Amino acid sequence: YYNKTKSIYIIEDSTEISGILAGTFGGLYHYDFKKKKWNAINLPKQHQKIVKIIDYKDKIAVFSSSGAVLINPQTLNVLRDVKLNKIEKETKLTLIEFFFQLHSGEIWGLPGKLLFDLGGLILIFLSISGLYVWLSPKTSKLKIKFKETTSKAKWSLYKFFYKYHLELGIYSSLILLIVGVTGFFMRPPAIAMIMDGEISVSSIPFVKLENPWHDRIRNAMFDKFSNKIIIDAKDGFWISDSGIDGKYTKHLPPVPIFAMGATVFEQDNNGNYLIGSFAGLFKVSHQDGTSIDAMTGEKPINISTVRPGSNLITSYFTTPIGEEFITTHFEGLLNVNSPFGINGRFEVSDGSLDDFSMSLWNYLFELHNGRIFEFLIGDYYILLIPLMSLIFVLSLLTGIFDWAYIKIKKIKHH
């Protein structure tokens, strides 16, 4: 997870490439080509999750998901932590942010995450105990017969599972309901229902957001023609009035950007913006703000940010002679404007695919969001999470009803 690399920066010494900087989810790293060695660059603790490394005047600006620092391009030492002055009346979270953070408990920091992790362990127990009790006899007469014919150990296990399934289920019901309801809205098509919603941080119990940028920055760009920093955040575009230390105000993105944010965020030599995401790749004119689809050259027409585009853009690069290429989630490397095409270049080395392995974190994530089942049911896999969430919530509500029914029955009996 911490090796996930969001940004690569080339360090040039005169006309020679002397090293690279890699911005990862675990910090900033420098590779020295002469020493052939990676070294970590010490950054403030809140800036470990790097999202973009860019040139800023005569310095290097390193943006994390929560802020930015400036570093010296010669020594690679941190010069200072940048205060990004966000101008807003009150801090708000998008409903997508709110639901995702609520789903894992991280909205309440480490205590919230630990509490929801405990809820996850309880859910595993409830699944096992519920299955065992369901497979066992239901009615009183069958229970008596089951008790008489089965071993003492199995009967004891049945009583243990039955008792603690009810108790742990009711104690954790609120947390599990939150997990189930938020899970329903975290995948298409239900995510479209909360796409444009916001919630004030002040209205969320026990939440105090000291840093309004905390885990919200997804990408950044320096417009060297207008001396402005543009930040792609989870709640929109934030543009400074002057340089990195200016005041940042909120703007709507000039082109559709899919829910996960801009994966391409660059400025060409003419000052035009190149913005790519799972919604496609677009070029925005620096002069009048008009945009075109970089792949077709046509003006985008009513492209929705709810549904992904035809090309799920993951990155973009150019060659020294101006050829443009994109990498995509499903199709791999594609040519944008090269007259030579790919023509055998950038080939994956022999054996690379044979030795390919996926990190356990990524595998579990693909399993968790249901995408791993695409090979079985095709595009219908996208409905797995909403349907399972509905069944999960229904199971919780009926379980709460059963617990309340038993309690009321016992009170009346006494």
Buried (B, 14 or more C-beta within 10 A) or exposed (E): EEEBEBBEBEBEEEEEEEBBBBBBBBBBBBBEEEEEEEEEBEBEEBBBBBBBBBEBEEBBBBBBBBBBBBBEBEEBEBEEEBEBEBEEEEBBBBBBBBBBBBBBBBBBEEEBBEEBEEBBEBBEBBEEBBEBBEEBBEEEEEBEEBBEEBEEEBBEBBEEBBEBBBEBBBEBBEBBBBBBBBBBBBBBEBBBEBBEBEBEBEEBEEBEBEEBBEBBBBBBBBBEEBBBBBBBBBBBBBBBBEEBEBEBBBEEBBBBBBBEBBBBBBBEEEBBBBBBBBBBBBBBBBEEEEBBBBBEEEEBEEBEBBEBBEBBBBEBBBEEEEBBBBBBEEEEBBBBEBEEEBEEEEEEEEEEEEEEEEEEEEEEBBEEBBBBBBEEEEEEBBBBBBEBBBEBBEBBEEBBEBBEEEEEEEEEEE
